Amino acid sequence: MKKKWVIWILLFGVVLLSLAVLAACGGSTPAATTGEQAAGEECTEIPKPTNAGSPGAAVGLTGDPTAGETVFSANCTVCHGDQGKGGVDNPGSDDGTVPELNPVDACLKSTDATVFATNLDLFIEYGNVPEGESPAKQMPAFGKQGTLTQQQIADVIAYVMSLNK
C-alpha cells in the first residue's frame, strides 16, 4: 500500500514540475507578434509573396525612413498611392485594388521589428502576383531584378514601418 502512495506522489510531482516548466516557457500560447494578434484578433496566416525566397540582406541593414520616402515616391506611389494610402485600382485582382501600405495588412505587421521588416522585405525582394483571374498590376521583384539596392530596400522598409507606428 505504501508503495502505491509513493508512486502517486512521484507522478503528482512530475505533473506539477511539467506545469511549472510550461508556465515558465509561456505554455503553448504563441506570443502576439502581429497587429491583429496584439489587438486580440488572430491572423491565420502571414501573407507571403507568390515567388517568396529567403529574406534579402536589407533586413540586416539600418534603413533611413527619409531616404525611403524618396525611393518609395519614385517606385511605389504609382501603385500603392501617396504615402501608401492605397485606393489604386487593379482590375482583374480579387479585390480590385492594389493593397494599401498605410495601414499595412495587420498580419504583416509585428511588434518585433525584425519580423515586420522581414515580412515587408519578402514582397519587395521577390514581388507578387495578386490573386485573381488576370490582375492588371503585379508587384515587381525590386531586389531580385536589381532595380533597387539592398540599402534602398532597407530604406523603403523603414519608411513603410514609420507609416505604421
Contacts in CASP RR format, 6 or more apart in sequence:
PFRMAT RR
TARGET T0000
AUTHOR 0000-0000-0000
METHOD contacts of the structure
MODEL  1
MKKKWVIWILLFGVVLLSLAVLAACGGSTPAATTGEQAAGEECTEIPKPT
NAGSPGAAVGLTGDPTAGETVFSANCTVCHGDQGKGGVDNPGSDDGTVPE
LNPVDACLKSTDATVFATNLDLFIEYGNVPEGESPAKQMPAFGKQGTLTQ
QQIADVIAYVMSLNK
22 28 0 8 1.000
30 37 0 8 1.000
32 38 0 8 1.000
32 40 0 8 1.000
32 111 0 8 1.000
33 110 0 8 1.000
33 111 0 8 1.000
33 112 0 8 1.000
33 115 0 8 1.000
34 43 0 8 1.000
34 46 0 8 1.000
34 106 0 8 1.000
34 107 0 8 1.000
34 108 0 8 1.000
34 109 0 8 1.000
34 110 0 8 1.000
35 43 0 8 1.000
35 106 0 8 1.000
35 107 0 8 1.000
35 109 0 8 1.000
35 110 0 8 1.000
35 111 0 8 1.000
36 42 0 8 1.000
36 43 0 8 1.000
36 106 0 8 1.000
36 107 0 8 1.000
37 43 0 8 1.000
38 111 0 8 1.000
39 106 0 8 1.000
41 106 0 8 1.000
43 106 0 8 1.000
43 107 0 8 1.000
45 107 0 8 1.000
46 107 0 8 1.000
46 108 0 8 1.000
46 119 0 8 1.000
47 105 0 8 1.000
47 107 0 8 1.000
47 108 0 8 1.000
47 119 0 8 1.000
48 122 0 8 1.000
49 122 0 8 1.000
49 123 0 8 1.000
49 126 0 8 1.000
49 127 0 8 1.000
49 128 0 8 1.000
49 139 0 8 1.000
50 126 0 8 1.000
50 127 0 8 1.000
50 128 0 8 1.000
50 129 0 8 1.000
51 126 0 8 1.000
51 127 0 8 1.000
51 128 0 8 1.000
51 129 0 8 1.000
51 141 0 8 1.000
51 144 0 8 1.000
52 122 0 8 1.000
52 126 0 8 1.000
53 122 0 8 1.000
53 125 0 8 1.000
53 126 0 8 1.000
55 118 0 8 1.000
55 121 0 8 1.000
55 122 0 8 1.000
55 125 0 8 1.000
56 121 0 8 1.000
56 125 0 8 1.000
56 143 0 8 1.000
56 150 0 8 1.000
56 153 0 8 1.000
57 150 0 8 1.000
58 117 0 8 1.000
58 121 0 8 1.000
58 124 0 8 1.000
58 125 0 8 1.000
58 150 0 8 1.000
58 151 0 8 1.000
58 153 0 8 1.000
58 154 0 8 1.000
58 157 0 8 1.000
59 114 0 8 1.000
59 117 0 8 1.000
59 118 0 8 1.000
59 121 0 8 1.000
59 154 0 8 1.000
59 157 0 8 1.000
60 117 0 8 1.000
60 154 0 8 1.000
61 150 0 8 1.000
61 151 0 8 1.000
61 154 0 8 1.000
62 154 0 8 1.000
62 158 0 8 1.000
63 151 0 8 1.000
63 154 0 8 1.000
63 155 0 8 1.000
63 157 0 8 1.000
63 158 0 8 1.000
64 154 0 8 1.000
64 155 0 8 1.000
64 158 0 8 1.000
65 155 0 8 1.000
65 158 0 8 1.000
65 159 0 8 1.000
65 161 0 8 1.000
65 162 0 8 1.000
66 159 0 8 1.000
67 152 0 8 1.000
67 155 0 8 1.000
67 159 0 8 1.000
68 152 0 8 1.000
68 155 0 8 1.000
68 156 0 8 1.000
68 158 0 8 1.000
68 159 0 8 1.000
69 159 0 8 1.000
71 148 0 8 1.000
71 152 0 8 1.000
71 155 0 8 1.000
71 156 0 8 1.000
71 159 0 8 1.000
72 80 0 8 1.000
72 84 0 8 1.000
72 156 0 8 1.000
72 159 0 8 1.000
72 160 0 8 1.000
75 142 0 8 1.000
75 147 0 8 1.000
75 148 0 8 1.000
75 156 0 8 1.000
76 84 0 8 1.000
76 101 0 8 1.000
76 156 0 8 1.000
77 84 0 8 1.000
78 88 0 8 1.000
79 88 0 8 1.000
79 90 0 8 1.000
79 98 0 8 1.000
79 137 0 8 1.000
79 139 0 8 1.000
80 86 0 8 1.000
80 88 0 8 1.000
80 98 0 8 1.000
80 99 0 8 1.000
80 100 0 8 1.000
80 101 0 8 1.000
81 87 0 8 1.000
81 88 0 8 1.000
81 98 0 8 1.000
81 100 0 8 1.000
83 102 0 8 1.000
83 163 0 8 1.000
84 100 0 8 1.000
84 101 0 8 1.000
84 102 0 8 1.000
84 160 0 8 1.000
84 163 0 8 1.000
85 100 0 8 1.000
85 102 0 8 1.000
86 97 0 8 1.000
86 98 0 8 1.000
86 99 0 8 1.000
86 100 0 8 1.000
86 101 0 8 1.000
86 102 0 8 1.000
87 97 0 8 1.000
87 98 0 8 1.000
87 100 0 8 1.000
88 97 0 8 1.000
88 98 0 8 1.000
88 137 0 8 1.000
89 96 0 8 1.000
89 97 0 8 1.000
89 98 0 8 1.000
89 136 0 8 1.000
90 96 0 8 1.000
90 97 0 8 1.000
90 98 0 8 1.000
90 130 0 8 1.000
90 135 0 8 1.000
90 136 0 8 1.000
90 137 0 8 1.000
91 135 0 8 1.000
91 136 0 8 1.000
92 132 0 8 1.000
92 133 0 8 1.000
92 134 0 8 1.000
92 135 0 8 1.000
92 136 0 8 1.000
93 130 0 8 1.000
93 131 0 8 1.000
93 132 0 8 1.000
93 135 0 8 1.000
93 136 0 8 1.000
93 137 0 8 1.000
94 130 0 8 1.000
94 131 0 8 1.000
94 132 0 8 1.000
98 130 0 8 1.000
98 137 0 8 1.000
99 105 0 8 1.000
99 130 0 8 1.000
101 160 0 8 1.000
101 163 0 8 1.000
101 164 0 8 1.000
102 160 0 8 1.000
102 163 0 8 1.000
102 164 0 8 1.000
103 109 0 8 1.000
103 163 0 8 1.000
103 164 0 8 1.000
104 120 0 8 1.000
104 160 0 8 1.000
104 163 0 8 1.000
104 164 0 8 1.000
108 116 0 8 1.000
108 119 0 8 1.000
108 120 0 8 1.000
109 116 0 8 1.000
109 119 0 8 1.000
109 164 0 8 1.000
110 116 0 8 1.000
110 119 0 8 1.000
113 161 0 8 1.000
116 161 0 8 1.000
117 154 0 8 1.000
117 157 0 8 1.000
117 161 0 8 1.000
120 156 0 8 1.000
120 157 0 8 1.000
120 160 0 8 1.000
120 161 0 8 1.000
121 153 0 8 1.000
121 157 0 8 1.000
123 139 0 8 1.000
124 142 0 8 1.000
124 143 0 8 1.000
124 148 0 8 1.000
124 153 0 8 1.000
124 156 0 8 1.000
124 157 0 8 1.000
125 141 0 8 1.000
125 142 0 8 1.000
125 143 0 8 1.000
125 144 0 8 1.000
125 153 0 8 1.000
126 141 0 8 1.000
126 143 0 8 1.000
126 144 0 8 1.000
127 138 0 8 1.000
127 139 0 8 1.000
127 140 0 8 1.000
127 141 0 8 1.000
127 142 0 8 1.000
127 144 0 8 1.000
128 138 0 8 1.000
128 139 0 8 1.000
129 135 0 8 1.000
129 138 0 8 1.000
129 139 0 8 1.000
130 137 0 8 1.000
130 138 0 8 1.000
130 139 0 8 1.000
140 147 0 8 1.000
141 147 0 8 1.000
142 148 0 8 1.000
142 153 0 8 1.000
143 150 0 8 1.000
143 153 0 8 1.000
148 156 0 8 1.000
END
